[in-house]
Amino acid sequence: MRVMNVIRMLLLGSLIVAGHILYPEGDGNIPDPASVTSLAPAPVTVTILDARTS
């Protein structure tokens, strides 16, 4: 049981270290405001149909 916990901790630690090595630009940088606003949906045109046109 103790051996499995050690293996899990080593695997978790190696994944954390690999994440910092592979993605170093994600540490504490302020996100680009344009990337946040690009998630906003585009305006949608709504057409109201009455009983005759539908």
PyMOL commands that set and color helices and strands:
alter all, ss='L'
color gray80, all
select helices_A, chain A and resi 2-22+24-26+33-37
alter helices_A, ss='H'
color red, helices_A
deselect
rebuild
show_as cartoon
